[in-house]
């Protein structure tokens, strides 16, 4: 096994995934911040908005490629912080890629309340998802994590630094590792 690992920083839009993952990556070396949304942006024509039901096949392809990229960096010894909307329904792709490359896989779901994510999303740039209905729907999909509930972190009242600190503590304790 390499010294690298993949830490998936997930949650609904507006949860703070990208900012927190960037901060975490800046705290260690060598590190990589993989911004999951970029993988959907690689599709130039024929892209389907990933939150629509008809995007399932596209999403499976994109997540598989993103998971292999993240695990490839980790296999080379990098600490990888992958940010994206990775619900339990997408974890199999990451589990397969991490097993194939022999790297540790960790998972945290930033889960502030719906009003917080709606407020944060409304202040984002026009290229980002800001429409309330898909955001509410995605937030709802993370509500019941089942056996992964311990991987959730309510970041509504935490600063970015406090959120990163809380994740680091949980990583050090092994509380975010996926089997």
Buried (B, 14 or more C-beta within 10 A) or exposed (E): EBEBBBBBBBBBBBBBBBBBBBBBBEEEEEBBBBBBBEBBEEEEEEEBEBBEEEBEEBBBEBBBBBBBBBBBBBBBEBBBBBBBBBBBEBBEBBBBBBEEBEBBBBBBBBBBEBEBBBEBBEEEEEEEBBEEEBBBEBBEBBEEBEEBEEBBBBBBEBEBEEBBBBBBEBBEEEEBBBE
